[in-house]
């Protein structure tokens, strides 16, 4: 994938999401990127450049556990999509928005979230001692998802994301991706894409 193709792909992706320039700028600021020099007369071009910088930052500094030497085009595309999803999860996580549906059991939370086309799953790759606090709706890749707050045995707050895998996410690789300030774990489970976000060393963006 050339730089121009990546630029266009990231521009199209982010313009189709709810993430505005401010959210991108704040996450890049956390990562130490200088966004103050962005030309105000060309906001759309700056958004594309900021998204490209985020993508390159993730590609260079982020760690995808399944990284291998030269991968087929389909694998590279899936890896890029995984980084984009991880970036979006990180932004949602750092906003630290309040839950809309309180509950201490996933089954009871799931019954409250009638707009979901799936039932919430107990995550197979999360410590079973972690307990739900509540959830809210969010979106991943333009489709509806659930953002579930969990408290782990040490008292830390994690956020779990669940959405239908469908055709778009079915081929995403499992693994961990380090976004500045957030560690994101992605995996597939029973027809859903799951993501777990864990803050590392930065405050929330609330």
N, C-alpha and C positions, 0 to 999 in steps of 0.2 A: 504494500500500500504506500503510495507516494505521499509527501507532505501535503500537496494540494488536495488529494483525495481524502486524507485524514481530516484536513481543515473543513472540507465540505460536509463530511459525515458528522463531525462533532457539532458543526453549526446547525445542521438539520436536526440533530438529536436534541440539542439544548433549546432551540427555538420552539420545539414541540412540547417541552416540559413546562412545569410551573416555576422552575427555578429562574429567578430574575438575575440581572447583573449584580445586584447588591449581595445576594447569597454567594454567587461565584466569587465576587471580590473579597468577601469576608473570609471564605475558606482559603483563598490564595494568600490573603494577608496572614492567616494563621501559619501557612506554609513558608512565609517569609518572602513571598513574591511582591514586587513593586507594582501596584496597580494605579498609583497616583498619576503616572505619565500617560494614561489612556486618553486619546484625543476626544473631547466631548462632542465635537461636530460629527463624529461617525460612530454612534452608539452601537449599531448592529455589527460593524466591523470589529469594534472593541470586544463585544460579546463573543464573537467567533474566535478572536485572538485569546481571550481569557479561557474559553473552553479548550482551545488547542493547548494552551499552557498547562491547564489542569491535566489534560490527557497525556501530555509529554511528561509532566511531573510524575503521574502515576506509572507511566511506562518505564521511567528511569529510576525513580526513588521507591516506587511501590514494589512489593515483593509478591509475585504470584508463585505459589509453591509448585505449580505444574509447569513452570517455564522450562523449555527444552530448546536445543539448537535446531536450526531452521525447520519451522513447522509448516504444514500445508496451509494454503490460503484460508480454508474453512476454519482451521484451528486458530489462525491469527485473528480472523473475524470474531470468533467466539471469545477469544481472550480479550479483545478490545471491548466487546459487549459486556463482559464480566467486569472490566475496570469501570465502564460507564455506570453500571448498576451499583457497584461498590461506592463510587463517588456520590451518586444520588442518595444511597443509604446513609453515607456519612453526613451529608447536609441535613437530612431529616433528623439524624441522631443528635447532632450538635445544636439544633434548634431547641431541643428539650421541651417540646410543647406538652401541655397537660393532656391526660387521658380523657376520652369522651365516654368510655364504657368501663366502669370500675368492676373489679372482680378478682377473686383469688383462685379461680379455676378456669381453665381454657374453655371448657364446655359451656359454662355459664356466660362467658364473654362472647363466645361464638354465637350463642342464641340471640344476643343483643345486636349483633352486627348483621342485620338482615340484608344489607346491600351486597354482601359478599356472595360470590357464586360457589363458594367452597366452605367446608368446615375447618376451623383451626385445628392444627395438628400439634401433639406434644412433640417438641423437637428432639430428634434422636441424638444430636451432637451437642446438647447443652446439659450441664450437670442437673440431674433429676431433682436435686435439692433446691434449685432456683425456683422461686415462686412468682406467679404473675401478680401485677399490681392493677393493671387495666390496659386498655388499648384505645386506639383511634384509627380512623381511616387515613391512608396516604396513597400515593401512587408511585409505581416503579415502571419505568419505560412506558409511561402513558396509560397504564392499566391499574385498576383499583387493587390496593393491597392493604393488609393490616399491619399496623405498627404496635407491637406489644411490649410494654415495659415489664422487665423482670428484675427481681432482686436476688442476687446470687448469695451463696452461703456466707460470704465475707461482708455482705451489705452493699456491695457495689450495684449500681443500676445499669443494666444492659438493655438494649432494644433488639427485639426479634421481629423480623419482617417475613410475611408469608403472602405469596400471590400465586395464581395459577401459572404453571410452567408454560403450557400451551406450545404453539409452534415457535414462538419467539425465544423463549428461555430454555427450551428442552435440551439444547446442545451446549449450554453453558458449563464450563468445567468447574468442578468443586475445588476448593482451596481457600487460602487466606490472602487478602490483599491489604497492604498497609497504605492507608490514606493519611496525610498529615493529621495527627491527633486522634485517629480512629483506626482500630483494627477490625476489618470486616471479614467474616467467614461466610462463604457461599456453599450451598449444597442442594441437591434435589432429593425430595422425599415424597413418595406416594402421589406423584402428579403435581406437586407444588415446588416452587423455588423458595428456599428459605435463606435468610441472611441474618447474621448475628453481629451487632455492632458493639464495640467495647472501647470507651474513651481511653486514651493513653496519657497525654500530658497537657491538654488544653482545656480551658473553660468552655461552657456552652455558648451558643450564639443567640440566646434568647434576647 
